[in-house]
Amino acid sequence: MASPATSQFAVLPPQPEKSVAAIVPPVSGAGNWVGAPSAIRRGDEIFLAYRLRKPIGHGRGYAIAIARSADGEHFDTIQTITKEQVDCESLERSVLVDLPDGRWRLYLSCATYGTKHWRVEVMEADDPGSFDPATRRTVLPGDDATAVKDPVILRRDGLWHLWAATHPLADPEQADQMVTQYATSPDGLDWTWHGVALGRRSGEWDSRGVRVSSVRFTAGGVVAYYDGRATAEENYEERTGLAMGPGPAALTAVGQEPLAESAEGSRGLRYVTIVDLGDGRERLYYELTRGDGSHELRTELRSLS
């Protein structure tokens, strides 16, 4: 799968030392995070959806903020959606999608009260600052055996592609384990699952969980960033790895070490999102652990030439 695009992507890992803070947590300290970004460019603006979180017992993922920027670094909030508005115990990664007809969609990862279960809901709006939580519908319900959350969604050649983290629910002590499953849809609403696209590797740094965070189709196949962890204790502090495959349904992790991590704290660097700027450059957005235990949302500008 050695195409120029694939090789270029593989040798350009996230470099936190070249990034700047886009969004910082309102409060410092462990458990206070902003991150889990989803970003998209429309015209000359970048729109960003991200999660705000407090420590467990003090609110967890309490809101999703949607913001816009003219330069990709300085953002103005245009809407905030709280967990109470969507009737869930916590919110995690959302996905912001612009539709061919000019409308917008927001997919939300929602924790079901009092359980380890997660589901994904969606709502539509004429612009990314006017989503109405009362109109939401569940599109990825999971079931009694499986939680589903943190989707990555792309449209390509008339087909919708989705990669989502799934967690087993039979044993609550093992529910932090995760793999990434792949699904397709004709409309982004009714999905057909095709099985595990990226699995855990026994004895490796990603043996406890793997979660695809961004995907790029290339001439030689598919390349993806993913979050990985080796233990339950590393939950929330995943590091970034690289995976490749001949197609979207079958990805294989590359290398025996993480591709990128924070130099501080618990080394977490996760939820990498890529925005193509259309001029030979791209922006990365990701959640990065700070030395004080909080997480901030960083952005990194890089040239593809």
N, C-alpha and C positions, 0 to 999 in steps of 0.2 A: 504494500500500500504506500509506496514511496512516490507520491506526487510532490511537486514543489510546495503546494499549499499545505500539505500535511507536514512536510519537513519543517516549513517555516513556523507553523503553529507549535510544533513539538519543541522547538528550541527557543521559544519565547515564553518562559514561565512567568507568572506574576512576580514582580520585583517590588516588594513593599517599600524599599528604600527610595524608590522613584515615585511613590504615590503621595497624594495629599489627602487630608481629611475633607470629605464632602459633607458628612453629617456626624456630629458627636453626640454622645448620650447626654440627656439632661442632667443626670446625676452620675458621679463616678463610683467605682467599687464593683466587686464581684456580683454578677447577676444583672447588672444594669447595662443593657446592650441596645444598640441600633444596628440594623443590618438586614440579612436575608433579602438582598436587593433583587429587583427586577427592573431593567431599564430598557428603553426603546427610543429610537430617534424618529421624529416626524418633522420633515422640513429641516429647519435650522435649530430646532429645540430638542432637548432630551427630557423625557418624562421618566420619573423614577418612583417606584413603589417600594417601601421598605417597612420593616417591622420594628416596633418599639417594645422593649421588654423590661420588666422589673424582676427582682429575685423571686424564686419560688416561695409562696406564702404571702407575697406582697403584690401579686397581680399577674406575674408571668408575662406572656405576650399580650399586652393590653390594647394595642392599636396598630393599624396599618396607616401610614401616611403616604399621600401621593403628592409629588412635587415636580416642578418644572424648572428648566435651566436653559439659558442661552449659551453658556460656555462649558457646560458639563461639570463644573465644580461648585458653583454657587446656586443653591436651589431655594425656591419659594414654595411653601406648602400651599396646595390648592384644595385639598380635602383630607380629612382624617376620619377613619372608620374604626369604631371601638368594638371590642369583643362583645359588649352588651348588645350592640346593634345587630349582631349576627348570631346571638344566642349561643356563645361557646365559652369554654373555660380559658382558652388561650388561642392566640393566632400565631402562625408561623409564616413561611414564605408565601407571598402572593405572586401572581403573574399578570402583568399588564400587557394587553394585546390590542393593536389597532386593526380594525376590520376593513375589508376592501371597500365597503360602502361609506367609510368615513367615521363610523361609530367605534366605540371602544368596549373592551371586555376586561373585567378584573376577576381573576380566579383567586380564591382564598383558601388557605389551609386552616381548618377549624377543629379544635379539640372538643370532643363530646364530654360534657360535665361528668365528673366522678369516675372516669374510665381512662384507659390508655388508648382509646379509639380516636382516630382522626378521619376526617372526611374533607372533600374539596367541593366548594360551592362557587357559583359564578353569578355575576350581574352585568348588565349592559347599560351604557349611557351614551348620550350624544357627544359628550366631551369628558376628559379624564378627571374633571373636578365635580362631576354631578352624579355620581353613582348613588342609587337609592337602595339601601340594604333590604328594604321591604320587598324588593323585586327578585331577590336572589333565589337560586334553585340549586339543588345538589346534583352534581354531575359525576362525581366519583365517591360513592357512598361507603366503600369498604364493606366489611361485614363483621360477623361475630369473631371471625378468626384472623382478620387482617385490618390493620389501619393503613390509610393511604394519605400522603401529604407531600408538600414541597415539589410540585410539578415543574417541569421545564416543557414549554410548548412552542412549536414552530409550525408554520405553514410552508409547504413546498410542493409545487406541481399539482395543486388542487387537493392535496391531502394534508390533514392535520396530524402532527406527530407529537407524542407525549412520553416523557420519561418521569416516573414518580417513585419516591421512596415508599416502600411498603414494610410494615412491621408485624411480626407475629404476636397474637394476643392470648394464646392458650395459657402461657405462664407469664404473669405480670413481671416477674424478675428477669425475664428474657426479652421483654417488649422493646427494649432499646435497640436490639439487633435490627439491621435493615439491609435490604438489597434494592436495586433499581429495576423496576419492571417497565416494559414498553407497551404503548397502545397507539391505535390510530383511529381517526374519525373523519367522516365526510364534512362535518360542520363544527367541530370543536365542542360539541355538546353530548353526543351519543358515542361512547368510546368502546372499542373492541380491544381486549388485552391479548398480547402475544407472548407473554411469559417474561422470564428474567433476562434483562439485557446486560446487566453488570452484577456479578455476584461477589461475595466475600471470598478472601483468600486465606485459607488456614495457615497460621503461623507467620503471617505477614503483618505489616503495619496497619492494614485495612481489614483485619480478620473479623472484627466485630460489626462493622457496618460500612456500606458504600452508598453514596447518594450522588447521582449525576447532577451537576449544577449548571452546565452550559454545553451546547452541542453545536458543532459546525460540520456541514456537509462539504466534502472536498472532491476533487476529481478522482482520488484514490479510495474514497470510502467516507467514514465518519470519524471525527475526532471529538473527544469530550473531556472537559474538566470534571472532576468528581471530588466529593468530600469523603474522607475515610477516617476510621478510628480502630484501635486495636482492643480497647477495653471499654467496659461500661463507664468507668471513671472518666474516660475521655469524651463522653457525651457532652455536647456543646462546645467542644474544643477541637473539632475535626481539622485536619490539614488537607491540602489540595493535592490530588494526584491527576495523572493523565491516562486516558483510555482510548483505544482505537478499535476499529472494526471495519469489515467490508460493507456493512450496512447498519441501519439504526437499531436493529433487533439483537445484535450480537457484538458486544464490546468486550475488550480484554485489557486489563490494567497493564500499564507499561512501567517496568522498573521495580526495584525492591525498596525504594525510599520515596517519601513524599516529594512532589515537584516543588511545592512552596509552603512556607509556614511563617508565622510571626517570629521575630527575634525576641519577643518579650513574653512574660507571663507563661501561660500554658501552651503557647505556640500556635494557637488557633488561627487559621486563615481559611475561610470557607465561603460558600455561595458565590463563587466567581460568576459574573455576568459580563457578556461582551456586547458592546455597541459598535457597529461599523459606521464610521463617520462619512463614508462615501467619498473620501478624498485621499485614500491611501493610508489613513490612520484609523485607529480604533481606541475606544476607551474600555478599560476594565473597571468594574465595581465589585468590591468584596468586603466581607466582614472580617475585621482584624482584631485580635486580642491585644490589649494594652497591658503595661506592667502593673497597673492597679487592679486588674481583673475585669475591668469593663471592656466592652467591645465597641468599636466605632466603624463607620462605613467609609472606606477609602476609595479613591479613584486614581487610575493610572493611565496616562496618555502615552501611546506608543505608535511608531511608524511601522508599516508593513513592508516597506521597501528596504 
